[in-house]
């Protein structure tokens, strides 16, 4: 199966790109397994997700680690919101 992955913020910097396509042999994959695959591909990403657990959207829906991703899905990965100013 082929999936499109978009990265934002710190994760974009880790991969040096804002998106990539990934070809997998499975017909479905869990969110957790996808994150583990990406971490094994990129050590910077692996370190970042330990400090800043990612928020994952698949086809516009917020998913949990055990949820499944299917063929032609668009996955968006971004870090949790932080910062801002108090007034």
PyMOL Python script that loads the backbone (N, CA, C, O; Angstrom):
from pymol import cmd

cmd.read_pdbstr("""\
ATOM      1  N   UNK A   1       0.840  -1.182   0.000  1.00  0.00           N
ATOM      2  CA  UNK A   1       0.000   0.000   0.000  1.00  0.00           C
ATOM      3  C   UNK A   1       0.881   1.240   0.000  1.00  0.00           C
ATOM      4  O   UNK A   1       2.024   1.209   0.456  1.00  0.00           O
ATOM      5  N   UNK A   2       0.339   2.314  -0.511  1.00  0.00           N
ATOM      6  CA  UNK A   2       1.080   3.570  -0.568  1.00  0.00           C
ATOM      7  C   UNK A   2       0.325   4.609   0.248  1.00  0.00           C
ATOM      8  O   UNK A   2      -0.891   4.753   0.119  1.00  0.00           O
ATOM      9  N   UNK A   3       1.065   5.336   1.097  1.00  0.00           N
ATOM     10  CA  UNK A   3       0.462   6.414   1.878  1.00  0.00           C
ATOM     11  C   UNK A   3       1.307   7.677   1.730  1.00  0.00           C
ATOM     12  O   UNK A   3       2.520   7.616   1.529  1.00  0.00           O
ATOM     13  N   UNK A   4       0.641   8.807   1.835  1.00  0.00           N
ATOM     14  CA  UNK A   4       1.311  10.106   1.760  1.00  0.00           C
ATOM     15  C   UNK A   4       1.402  10.649   3.179  1.00  0.00           C
ATOM     16  O   UNK A   4       0.418  10.638   3.918  1.00  0.00           O
ATOM     17  N   UNK A   5       2.582  11.122   3.556  1.00  0.00           N
ATOM     18  CA  UNK A   5       2.811  11.631   4.905  1.00  0.00           C
ATOM     19  C   UNK A   5       3.266  13.085   4.810  1.00  0.00           C
ATOM     20  O   UNK A   5       4.176  13.416   4.050  1.00  0.00           O
ATOM     21  N   UNK A   6       2.616  13.950   5.596  1.00  0.00           N
ATOM     22  CA  UNK A   6       3.002  15.360   5.665  1.00  0.00           C
ATOM     23  C   UNK A   6       3.528  15.642   7.067  1.00  0.00           C
ATOM     24  O   UNK A   6       2.939  15.225   8.064  1.00  0.00           O
ATOM     25  N   UNK A   7       4.647  16.356   7.122  1.00  0.00           N
ATOM     26  CA  UNK A   7       5.288  16.707   8.393  1.00  0.00           C
ATOM     27  C   UNK A   7       5.201  18.208   8.630  1.00  0.00           C
ATOM     28  O   UNK A   7       5.250  19.004   7.692  1.00  0.00           O
ATOM     29  N   UNK A   8       5.071  18.582   9.900  1.00  0.00           N
ATOM     30  CA  UNK A   8       5.045  19.988  10.269  1.00  0.00           C
ATOM     31  C   UNK A   8       6.033  20.256  11.390  1.00  0.00           C
ATOM     32  O   UNK A   8       6.379  19.367  12.168  1.00  0.00           O
ATOM     33  N   UNK A   9       6.475  21.498  11.451  1.00  0.00           N
ATOM     34  CA  UNK A   9       7.297  22.017  12.535  1.00  0.00           C
ATOM     35  C   UNK A   9       8.576  21.200  12.743  1.00  0.00           C
ATOM     36  O   UNK A   9       9.349  21.004  11.805  1.00  0.00           O
ATOM     37  N   UNK A  10       8.791  20.731  13.955  1.00  0.00           N
ATOM     38  CA  UNK A  10      10.016  19.994  14.305  1.00  0.00           C
ATOM     39  C   UNK A  10      10.203  18.743  13.454  1.00  0.00           C
ATOM     40  O   UNK A  10      11.326  18.392  13.089  1.00  0.00           O
ATOM     41  N   UNK A  11       9.112  18.084  13.147  1.00  0.00           N
ATOM     42  CA  UNK A  11       9.206  16.840  12.374  1.00  0.00           C
ATOM     43  C   UNK A  11       9.592  17.129  10.925  1.00  0.00           C
ATOM     44  O   UNK A  11      10.304  16.347  10.297  1.00  0.00           O
ATOM     45  N   UNK A  12       9.122  18.242  10.410  1.00  0.00           N
ATOM     46  CA  UNK A  12       9.514  18.676   9.064  1.00  0.00           C
ATOM     47  C   UNK A  12      11.022  18.915   9.025  1.00  0.00           C
ATOM     48  O   UNK A  12      11.698  18.513   8.079  1.00  0.00           O
ATOM     49  N   UNK A  13      11.538  19.569  10.053  1.00  0.00           N
ATOM     50  CA  UNK A  13      12.978  19.821  10.131  1.00  0.00           C
ATOM     51  C   UNK A  13      13.763  18.514  10.233  1.00  0.00           C
ATOM     52  O   UNK A  13      14.820  18.378   9.619  1.00  0.00           O
ATOM     53  N   UNK A  14      13.259  17.569  10.993  1.00  0.00           N
ATOM     54  CA  UNK A  14      13.955  16.286  11.165  1.00  0.00           C
ATOM     55  C   UNK A  14      14.075  15.539   9.842  1.00  0.00           C
ATOM     56  O   UNK A  14      15.116  14.947   9.553  1.00  0.00           O
ATOM     57  N   UNK A  15      13.013  15.565   9.038  1.00  0.00           N
ATOM     58  CA  UNK A  15      13.031  14.849   7.763  1.00  0.00           C
ATOM     59  C   UNK A  15      13.598  15.692   6.625  1.00  0.00           C
ATOM     60  O   UNK A  15      13.901  15.167   5.553  1.00  0.00           O
ATOM     61  N   UNK A  16      13.743  16.998   6.853  1.00  0.00           N
ATOM     62  CA  UNK A  16      14.276  17.860   5.806  1.00  0.00           C
ATOM     63  C   UNK A  16      13.311  18.052   4.653  1.00  0.00           C
ATOM     64  O   UNK A  16      13.704  18.471   3.564  1.00  0.00           O
ATOM     65  N   UNK A  17      12.055  17.748   4.896  1.00  0.00           N
ATOM     66  CA  UNK A  17      11.023  17.864   3.871  1.00  0.00           C
ATOM     67  C   UNK A  17       9.668  17.951   4.556  1.00  0.00           C
ATOM     68  O   UNK A  17       9.496  17.495   5.687  1.00  0.00           O
ATOM     69  N   UNK A  18       8.718  18.538   3.861  1.00  0.00           N
ATOM     70  CA  UNK A  18       7.397  18.619   4.470  1.00  0.00           C
ATOM     71  C   UNK A  18       6.491  17.445   4.106  1.00  0.00           C
ATOM     72  O   UNK A  18       5.394  17.324   4.650  1.00  0.00           O
ATOM     73  N   UNK A  19       6.936  16.578   3.193  1.00  0.00           N
ATOM     74  CA  UNK A  19       6.133  15.394   2.895  1.00  0.00           C
ATOM     75  C   UNK A  19       6.961  14.292   2.258  1.00  0.00           C
ATOM     76  O   UNK A  19       8.050  14.512   1.728  1.00  0.00           O
ATOM     77  N   UNK A  20       6.395  13.097   2.336  1.00  0.00           N
ATOM     78  CA  UNK A  20       7.010  11.934   1.708  1.00  0.00           C
ATOM     79  C   UNK A  20       5.924  10.915   1.404  1.00  0.00           C
ATOM     80  O   UNK A  20       4.840  10.959   1.987  1.00  0.00           O
ATOM     81  N   UNK A  21       6.214  10.008   0.501  1.00  0.00           N
ATOM     82  CA  UNK A  21       5.339   8.872   0.237  1.00  0.00           C
ATOM     83  C   UNK A  21       6.037   7.632   0.754  1.00  0.00           C
ATOM     84  O   UNK A  21       7.262   7.520   0.691  1.00  0.00           O
ATOM     85  N   UNK A  22       5.250   6.708   1.262  1.00  0.00           N
ATOM     86  CA  UNK A  22       5.803   5.479   1.813  1.00  0.00           C
ATOM     87  C   UNK A  22       5.062   4.303   1.203  1.00  0.00           C
ATOM     88  O   UNK A  22       3.831   4.260   1.215  1.00  0.00           O
ATOM     89  N   UNK A  23       5.808   3.356   0.675  1.00  0.00           N
ATOM     90  CA  UNK A  23       5.246   2.148   0.076  1.00  0.00           C
ATOM     91  C   UNK A  23       5.448   1.003   1.064  1.00  0.00           C
ATOM     92  O   UNK A  23       6.574   0.711   1.465  1.00  0.00           O
ATOM     93  N   UNK A  24       4.354   0.361   1.452  1.00  0.00           N
ATOM     94  CA  UNK A  24       4.408  -0.730   2.421  1.00  0.00           C
ATOM     95  C   UNK A  24       3.790  -1.985   1.821  1.00  0.00           C
ATOM     96  O   UNK A  24       2.960  -1.908   0.916  1.00  0.00           O
ATOM     97  N   UNK A  25       4.203  -3.144   2.335  1.00  0.00           N
ATOM     98  CA  UNK A  25       3.678  -4.405   1.822  1.00  0.00           C
ATOM     99  C   UNK A  25       2.329  -4.777   2.428  1.00  0.00           C
ATOM    100  O   UNK A  25       1.595  -5.584   1.857  1.00  0.00           O
ATOM    101  N   UNK A  26       1.999  -4.196   3.578  1.00  0.00           N
ATOM    102  CA  UNK A  26       0.737  -4.496   4.239  1.00  0.00           C
ATOM    103  C   UNK A  26      -0.436  -3.796   3.545  1.00  0.00           C
ATOM    104  O   UNK A  26      -0.245  -2.813   2.829  1.00  0.00           O
ATOM    105  N   UNK A  27      -1.650  -4.313   3.766  1.00  0.00           N
ATOM    106  CA  UNK A  27      -2.863  -3.665   3.256  1.00  0.00           C
ATOM    107  C   UNK A  27      -3.411  -2.643   4.241  1.00  0.00           C
ATOM    108  O   UNK A  27      -4.219  -1.784   3.886  1.00  0.00           O
ATOM    109  N   UNK A  28      -2.954  -2.753   5.489  1.00  0.00           N
ATOM    110  CA  UNK A  28      -3.322  -1.813   6.536  1.00  0.00           C
ATOM    111  C   UNK A  28      -2.193  -1.789   7.552  1.00  0.00           C
ATOM    112  O   UNK A  28      -1.404  -2.730   7.646  1.00  0.00           O
ATOM    113  N   UNK A  29      -2.127  -0.711   8.307  1.00  0.00           N
ATOM    114  CA  UNK A  29      -1.069  -0.569   9.302  1.00  0.00           C
ATOM    115  C   UNK A  29      -1.624   0.289  10.438  1.00  0.00           C
ATOM    116  O   UNK A  29      -2.432   1.186  10.199  1.00  0.00           O
ATOM    117  N   UNK A  30      -1.200   0.023  11.653  1.00  0.00           N
ATOM    118  CA  UNK A  30      -1.650   0.868  12.761  1.00  0.00           C
ATOM    119  C   UNK A  30      -0.830   2.159  12.776  1.00  0.00           C
ATOM    120  O   UNK A  30       0.274   2.224  12.236  1.00  0.00           O
ATOM    121  N   UNK A  31      -1.393   3.160  13.398  1.00  0.00           N
ATOM    122  CA  UNK A  31      -0.690   4.433  13.558  1.00  0.00           C
ATOM    123  C   UNK A  31       0.622   4.196  14.300  1.00  0.00           C
ATOM    124  O   UNK A  31       1.661   4.739  13.924  1.00  0.00           O
ATOM    125  N   UNK A  32       0.572   3.389  15.344  1.00  0.00           N
ATOM    126  CA  UNK A  32       1.775   3.107  16.133  1.00  0.00           C
ATOM    127  C   UNK A  32       2.870   2.460  15.286  1.00  0.00           C
ATOM    128  O   UNK A  32       4.041   2.820  15.404  1.00  0.00           O
ATOM    129  N   UNK A  33       2.497   1.514  14.442  1.00  0.00           N
ATOM    130  CA  UNK A  33       3.496   0.850  13.599  1.00  0.00           C
ATOM    131  C   UNK A  33       4.095   1.834  12.586  1.00  0.00           C
ATOM    132  O   UNK A  33       5.295   1.792  12.317  1.00  0.00           O
ATOM    133  N   UNK A  34       3.273   2.703  12.035  1.00  0.00           N
ATOM    134  CA  UNK A  34       3.788   3.710  11.105  1.00  0.00           C
ATOM    135  C   UNK A  34       4.800   4.614  11.800  1.00  0.00           C
ATOM    136  O   UNK A  34       5.864   4.891  11.246  1.00  0.00           O
ATOM    137  N   UNK A  35       4.482   5.072  13.001  1.00  0.00           N
ATOM    138  CA  UNK A  35       5.402   5.932  13.748  1.00  0.00           C
ATOM    139  C   UNK A  35       6.708   5.190  14.030  1.00  0.00           C
ATOM    140  O   UNK A  35       7.787   5.774  13.936  1.00  0.00           O
ATOM    141  N   UNK A  36       6.613   3.916  14.372  1.00  0.00           N
ATOM    142  CA  UNK A  36       7.823   3.117  14.614  1.00  0.00           C
ATOM    143  C   UNK A  36       8.663   2.967  13.350  1.00  0.00           C
ATOM    144  O   UNK A  36       9.891   3.016  13.415  1.00  0.00           O
ATOM    145  N   UNK A  37       8.020   2.788  12.213  1.00  0.00           N
ATOM    146  CA  UNK A  37       8.744   2.690  10.938  1.00  0.00           C
ATOM    147  C   UNK A  37       9.464   4.010  10.648  1.00  0.00           C
ATOM    148  O   UNK A  37      10.640   4.016  10.284  1.00  0.00           O
ATOM    149  N   UNK A  38       8.754   5.120  10.810  1.00  0.00           N
ATOM    150  CA  UNK A  38       9.369   6.428  10.565  1.00  0.00           C
ATOM    151  C   UNK A  38      10.527   6.685  11.524  1.00  0.00           C
ATOM    152  O   UNK A  38      11.544   7.258  11.133  1.00  0.00           O
ATOM    153  N   UNK A  39      10.376   6.265  12.773  1.00  0.00           N
ATOM    154  CA  UNK A  39      11.453   6.429  13.765  1.00  0.00           C
ATOM    155  C   UNK A  39      12.668   5.596  13.393  1.00  0.00           C
ATOM    156  O   UNK A  39      13.802   6.014  13.627  1.00  0.00           O
ATOM    157  N   UNK A  40      12.442   4.417  12.812  1.00  0.00           N
ATOM    158  CA  UNK A  40      13.573   3.573  12.413  1.00  0.00           C
ATOM    159  C   UNK A  40      14.281   4.129  11.178  1.00  0.00           C
ATOM    160  O   UNK A  40      15.464   3.863  10.966  1.00  0.00           O
ATOM    161  N   UNK A  41      13.566   4.891  10.375  1.00  0.00           N
ATOM    162  CA  UNK A  41      14.141   5.517   9.185  1.00  0.00           C
ATOM    163  C   UNK A  41      14.968   6.748   9.560  1.00  0.00           C
ATOM    164  O   UNK A  41      15.988   7.033   8.933  1.00  0.00           O
ATOM    165  N   UNK A  42      14.518   7.480  10.593  1.00  0.00           N
ATOM    166  CA  UNK A  42      15.111   8.779  10.904  1.00  0.00           C
ATOM    167  C   UNK A  42      15.350   8.914  12.410  1.00  0.00           C
ATOM    168  O   UNK A  42      14.397   9.014  13.183  1.00  0.00           O
ATOM    169  N   UNK A  43      16.613   8.919  12.825  1.00  0.00           N
ATOM    170  CA  UNK A  43      16.944   8.978  14.256  1.00  0.00           C
ATOM    171  C   UNK A  43      16.567  10.318  14.896  1.00  0.00           C
ATOM    172  O   UNK A  43      16.234  10.361  16.080  1.00  0.00           O
ATOM    173  N   UNK A  44      16.615  11.408  14.131  1.00  0.00           N
ATOM    174  CA  UNK A  44      16.188  12.705  14.674  1.00  0.00           C
ATOM    175  C   UNK A  44      14.703  12.663  15.031  1.00  0.00           C
ATOM    176  O   UNK A  44      14.293  13.130  16.094  1.00  0.00           O
ATOM    177  N   UNK A  45      13.914  12.102  14.137  1.00  0.00           N
ATOM    178  CA  UNK A  45      12.480  11.957  14.382  1.00  0.00           C
ATOM    179  C   UNK A  45      12.244  11.074  15.604  1.00  0.00           C
ATOM    180  O   UNK A  45      11.395  11.380  16.441  1.00  0.00           O
ATOM    181  N   UNK A  46      12.989   9.992  15.704  1.00  0.00           N
ATOM    182  CA  UNK A  46      12.870   9.074  16.844  1.00  0.00           C
ATOM    183  C   UNK A  46      13.089   9.815  18.163  1.00  0.00           C
ATOM    184  O   UNK A  46      12.323   9.642  19.111  1.00  0.00           O
ATOM    185  N   UNK A  47      14.123  10.629  18.220  1.00  0.00           N
ATOM    186  CA  UNK A  47      14.408  11.390  19.446  1.00  0.00           C
ATOM    187  C   UNK A  47      13.318  12.425  19.730  1.00  0.00           C
ATOM    188  O   UNK A  47      12.912  12.604  20.878  1.00  0.00           O
ATOM    189  N   UNK A  48      12.854  13.093  18.697  1.00  0.00           N
ATOM    190  CA  UNK A  48      11.825  14.119  18.877  1.00  0.00           C
ATOM    191  C   UNK A  48      10.514  13.554  19.409  1.00  0.00           C
ATOM    192  O   UNK A  48       9.894  14.150  20.290  1.00  0.00           O
ATOM    193  N   UNK A  49      10.088  12.411  18.883  1.00  0.00           N
ATOM    194  CA  UNK A  49       8.789  11.872  19.306  1.00  0.00           C
ATOM    195  C   UNK A  49       8.804  11.399  20.754  1.00  0.00           C
ATOM    196  O   UNK A  49       7.752  11.291  21.383  1.00  0.00           O
ATOM    197  N   UNK A  50       9.987  11.118  21.285  1.00  0.00           N
ATOM    198  CA  UNK A  50      10.083  10.745  22.700  1.00  0.00           C
ATOM    199  C   UNK A  50       9.847  11.962  23.598  1.00  0.00           C
ATOM    200  O   UNK A  50       9.295  11.841  24.692  1.00  0.00           O
ATOM    201  N   UNK A  51      10.266  13.119  23.126  1.00  0.00           N
ATOM    202  CA  UNK A  51      10.091  14.350  23.899  1.00  0.00           C
ATOM    203  C   UNK A  51       8.770  15.053  23.575  1.00  0.00           C
ATOM    204  O   UNK A  51       8.133  15.639  24.450  1.00  0.00           O
ATOM    205  N   UNK A  52       8.378  14.985  22.319  1.00  0.00           N
ATOM    206  CA  UNK A  52       7.157  15.643  21.851  1.00  0.00           C
ATOM    207  C   UNK A  52       6.280  14.629  21.118  1.00  0.00           C
ATOM    208  O   UNK A  52       6.339  14.544  19.892  1.00  0.00           O
ATOM    209  N   UNK A  53       5.466  13.857  21.849  1.00  0.00           N
ATOM    210  CA  UNK A  53       4.622  12.839  21.196  1.00  0.00           C
ATOM    211  C   UNK A  53       3.751  13.478  20.104  1.00  0.00           C
ATOM    212  O   UNK A  53       3.082  14.481  20.350  1.00  0.00           O
ATOM    213  N   UNK A  54       3.764  12.898  18.912  1.00  0.00           N
ATOM    214  CA  UNK A  54       3.079  13.522  17.782  1.00  0.00           C
ATOM    215  C   UNK A  54       1.557  13.421  17.850  1.00  0.00           C
ATOM    216  O   UNK A  54       0.993  12.517  18.467  1.00  0.00           O
ATOM    217  N   UNK A  55       0.928  14.371  17.201  1.00  0.00           N
ATOM    218  CA  UNK A  55      -0.507  14.322  16.943  1.00  0.00           C
ATOM    219  C   UNK A  55      -0.641  13.836  15.507  1.00  0.00           C
ATOM    220  O   UNK A  55       0.026  14.346  14.606  1.00  0.00           O
ATOM    221  N   UNK A  56      -1.505  12.849  15.296  1.00  0.00           N
ATOM    222  CA  UNK A  56      -1.634  12.215  13.985  1.00  0.00           C
ATOM    223  C   UNK A  56      -3.048  12.412  13.442  1.00  0.00           C
ATOM    224  O   UNK A  56      -4.031  12.055  14.091  1.00  0.00           O
ATOM    225  N   UNK A  57      -3.132  12.978  12.255  1.00  0.00           N
ATOM    226  CA  UNK A  57      -4.401  13.049  11.534  1.00  0.00           C
ATOM    227  C   UNK A  57      -4.283  12.149  10.313  1.00  0.00           C
ATOM    228  O   UNK A  57      -3.276  12.178   9.606  1.00  0.00           O
ATOM    229  N   UNK A  58      -5.309  11.356  10.071  1.00  0.00           N
ATOM    230  CA  UNK A  58      -5.355  10.529   8.870  1.00  0.00           C
ATOM    231  C   UNK A  58      -6.637  10.883   8.129  1.00  0.00           C
ATOM    232  O   UNK A  58      -7.742  10.713   8.645  1.00  0.00           O
ATOM    233  N   UNK A  59      -6.465  11.373   6.923  1.00  0.00           N
ATOM    234  CA  UNK A  59      -7.598  11.839   6.120  1.00  0.00           C
ATOM    235  C   UNK A  59      -8.455  12.831   6.907  1.00  0.00           C
ATOM    236  O   UNK A  59      -9.683  12.815   6.820  1.00  0.00           O
ATOM    237  N   UNK A  60      -7.789  13.691   7.672  1.00  0.00           N
ATOM    238  CA  UNK A  60      -8.461  14.744   8.412  1.00  0.00           C
ATOM    239  C   UNK A  60      -9.036  14.351   9.761  1.00  0.00           C
ATOM    240  O   UNK A  60      -9.630  15.185  10.443  1.00  0.00           O
ATOM    241  N   UNK A  61      -8.871  13.089  10.159  1.00  0.00           N
ATOM    242  CA  UNK A  61      -9.405  12.617  11.439  1.00  0.00           C
ATOM    243  C   UNK A  61      -8.286  12.356  12.432  1.00  0.00           C
ATOM    244  O   UNK A  61      -7.255  11.784  12.079  1.00  0.00           O
ATOM    245  N   UNK A  62      -8.489  12.775  13.672  1.00  0.00           N
ATOM    246  CA  UNK A  62      -7.526  12.524  14.739  1.00  0.00           C
ATOM    247  C   UNK A  62      -7.595  11.049  15.122  1.00  0.00           C
ATOM    248  O   UNK A  62      -8.660  10.549  15.485  1.00  0.00           O
ATOM    249  N   UNK A  63      -6.460  10.350  15.043  1.00  0.00           N
ATOM    250  CA  UNK A  63      -6.441   8.920  15.343  1.00  0.00           C
ATOM    251  C   UNK A  63      -5.582   8.607  16.556  1.00  0.00           C
ATOM    252  O   UNK A  63      -4.702   9.378  16.938  1.00  0.00           O
ATOM    253  N   UNK A  64      -5.863   7.460  17.149  1.00  0.00           N
ATOM    254  CA  UNK A  64      -5.092   6.935  18.272  1.00  0.00           C
ATOM    255  C   UNK A  64      -4.072   5.923  17.743  1.00  0.00           C
ATOM    256  O   UNK A  64      -4.142   5.516  16.583  1.00  0.00           O
ATOM    257  N   UNK A  65      -3.134   5.521  18.589  1.00  0.00           N
ATOM    258  CA  UNK A  65      -2.069   4.594  18.185  1.00  0.00           C
ATOM    259  C   UNK A  65      -2.588   3.278  17.619  1.00  0.00           C
ATOM    260  O   UNK A  65      -1.981   2.715  16.708  1.00  0.00           O
ATOM    261  N   UNK A  66      -3.696   2.786  18.144  1.00  0.00           N
ATOM    262  CA  UNK A  66      -4.208   1.479  17.721  1.00  0.00           C
ATOM    263  C   UNK A  66      -5.082   1.549  16.466  1.00  0.00           C
ATOM    264  O   UNK A  66      -5.440   0.511  15.909  1.00  0.00           O
ATOM    265  N   UNK A  67      -5.427   2.750  16.019  1.00  0.00           N
ATOM    266  CA  UNK A  67      -6.259   2.899  14.820  1.00  0.00           C
ATOM    267  C   UNK A  67      -5.471   2.517  13.576  1.00  0.00           C
ATOM    268  O   UNK A  67      -4.242   2.580  13.561  1.00  0.00           O
ATOM    269  N   UNK A  68      -6.198   2.120  12.529  1.00  0.00           N
ATOM    270  CA  UNK A  68      -5.551   1.622  11.313  1.00  0.00           C
ATOM    271  C   UNK A  68      -5.552   2.654  10.193  1.00  0.00           C
ATOM    272  O   UNK A  68      -6.441   3.498  10.078  1.00  0.00           O
ATOM    273  N   UNK A  69      -4.517   2.545   9.378  1.00  0.00           N
ATOM    274  CA  UNK A  69      -4.333   3.383   8.199  1.00  0.00           C
ATOM    275  C   UNK A  69      -4.419   2.456   6.993  1.00  0.00           C
ATOM    276  O   UNK A  69      -3.878   1.351   7.010  1.00  0.00           O
ATOM    277  N   UNK A  70      -5.106   2.915   5.941  1.00  0.00           N
ATOM    278  CA  UNK A  70      -5.315   2.084   4.760  1.00  0.00           C
ATOM    279  C   UNK A  70      -4.716   2.733   3.510  1.00  0.00           C
ATOM    280  O   UNK A  70      -4.249   3.872   3.543  1.00  0.00           O
ATOM    281  N   UNK A  71      -4.741   1.990   2.426  1.00  0.00           N
ATOM    282  CA  UNK A  71      -4.224   2.413   1.122  1.00  0.00           C
ATOM    283  C   UNK A  71      -4.680   3.832   0.766  1.00  0.00           C
ATOM    284  O   UNK A  71      -5.830   4.207   0.996  1.00  0.00           O
ATOM    285  N   UNK A  72      -3.763   4.600   0.205  1.00  0.00           N
ATOM    286  CA  UNK A  72      -4.017   5.957  -0.296  1.00  0.00           C
ATOM    287  C   UNK A  72      -4.435   6.962   0.770  1.00  0.00           C
ATOM    288  O   UNK A  72      -5.029   7.992   0.452  1.00  0.00           O
ATOM    289  N   UNK A  73      -4.131   6.673   2.022  1.00  0.00           N
ATOM    290  CA  UNK A  73      -4.442   7.622   3.093  1.00  0.00           C
ATOM    291  C   UNK A  73      -3.440   8.767   3.086  1.00  0.00           C
ATOM    292  O   UNK A  73      -2.301   8.614   2.644  1.00  0.00           O
ATOM    293  N   UNK A  74      -3.885   9.914   3.584  1.00  0.00           N
ATOM    294  CA  UNK A  74      -2.987  11.039   3.801  1.00  0.00           C
ATOM    295  C   UNK A  74      -2.808  11.199   5.306  1.00  0.00           C
ATOM    296  O   UNK A  74      -3.772  11.417   6.040  1.00  0.00           O
ATOM    297  N   UNK A  75      -1.572  11.089   5.747  1.00  0.00           N
ATOM    298  CA  UNK A  75      -1.236  11.169   7.166  1.00  0.00           C
ATOM    299  C   UNK A  75      -0.550  12.504   7.423  1.00  0.00           C
ATOM    300  O   UNK A  75       0.382  12.877   6.710  1.00  0.00           O
ATOM    301  N   UNK A  76      -1.011  13.219   8.439  1.00  0.00           N
ATOM    302  CA  UNK A  76      -0.404  14.488   8.827  1.00  0.00           C
ATOM    303  C   UNK A  76       0.142  14.317  10.236  1.00  0.00           C
ATOM    304  O   UNK A  76      -0.575  13.898  11.145  1.00  0.00           O
ATOM    305  N   UNK A  77       1.425  14.648  10.408  1.00  0.00           N
ATOM    306  CA  UNK A  77       2.094  14.463  11.699  1.00  0.00           C
ATOM    307  C   UNK A  77       2.620  15.813  12.180  1.00  0.00           C
ATOM    308  O   UNK A  77       3.411  16.464  11.498  1.00  0.00           O
ATOM    309  N   UNK A  78       2.167  16.223  13.370  1.00  0.00           N
ATOM    310  CA  UNK A  78       2.680  17.472  13.924  1.00  0.00           C
ATOM    311  C   UNK A  78       2.810  17.368  15.436  1.00  0.00           C
ATOM    312  O   UNK A  78       2.116  16.573  16.070  1.00  0.00           O
ATOM    313  N   UNK A  79       3.703  18.173  16.016  1.00  0.00           N
ATOM    314  CA  UNK A  79       3.916  18.116  17.465  1.00  0.00           C
ATOM    315  C   UNK A  79       2.768  18.790  18.205  1.00  0.00           C
ATOM    316  O   UNK A  79       2.007  19.558  17.617  1.00  0.00           O
ATOM    317  N   UNK A  80       2.648  18.501  19.491  1.00  0.00           N
ATOM    318  CA  UNK A  80       1.606  19.157  20.278  1.00  0.00           C
ATOM    319  C   UNK A  80       1.844  20.665  20.325  1.00  0.00           C
ATOM    320  O   UNK A  80       2.981  21.129  20.251  1.00  0.00           O
ATOM    321  N   UNK A  81       0.772  21.407  20.447  1.00  0.00           N
ATOM    322  CA  UNK A  81       0.874  22.867  20.528  1.00  0.00           C
ATOM    323  C   UNK A  81       1.565  23.264  21.825  1.00  0.00           C
ATOM    324  O   UNK A  81       1.367  22.644  22.870  1.00  0.00           O
ATOM    325  N   UNK A  82       2.369  24.299  21.737  1.00  0.00           N
ATOM    326  CA  UNK A  82       3.045  24.798  22.936  1.00  0.00           C
ATOM    327  C   UNK A  82       3.379  26.267  22.730  1.00  0.00           C
ATOM    328  O   UNK A  82       3.257  26.811  21.633  1.00  0.00           O
ATOM    329  N   UNK A  83       3.797  26.878  23.808  1.00  0.00           N
ATOM    330  CA  UNK A  83       4.236  28.264  23.706  1.00  0.00           C
ATOM    331  C   UNK A  83       3.085  29.239  23.791  1.00  0.00           C
ATOM    332  O   UNK A  83       2.024  28.935  24.336  1.00  0.00           O
ATOM    333  N   UNK A  84       3.308  30.388  23.254  1.00  0.00           N
ATOM    334  CA  UNK A  84       2.311  31.442  23.329  1.00  0.00           C
ATOM    335  C   UNK A  84       2.692  32.459  24.390  1.00  0.00           C
ATOM    336  O   UNK A  84       3.689  32.294  25.093  1.00  0.00           O
ATOM    337  N   UNK A  85       1.910  33.488  24.500  1.00  0.00           N
ATOM    338  CA  UNK A  85       2.185  34.553  25.454  1.00  0.00           C
ATOM    339  C   UNK A  85       0.994  34.761  26.361  1.00  0.00           C
ATOM    340  O   UNK A  85      -0.156  34.740  25.922  1.00  0.00           O
ATOM    341  N   UNK A  86       1.283  34.957  27.616  1.00  0.00           N
ATOM    342  CA  UNK A  86       0.246  35.338  28.562  1.00  0.00           C
ATOM    343  C   UNK A  86       0.163  36.848  28.595  1.00  0.00           C
ATOM    344  O   UNK A  86       1.184  37.531  28.504  1.00  0.00           O
ATOM    345  N   UNK A  87      -1.020  37.367  28.724  1.00  0.00           N
ATOM    346  CA  UNK A  87      -1.188  38.830  28.778  1.00  0.00           C
ATOM    347  C   UNK A  87      -1.725  39.223  30.109  1.00  0.00           C
ATOM    348  O   UNK A  87      -1.939  40.408  30.363  1.00  0.00           O
TER     349      UNK A  87
END
""", "prot")
cmd.dss("prot")
cmd.show_as("cartoon", "prot")
cmd.util.cbc("prot")
cmd.orient("prot")
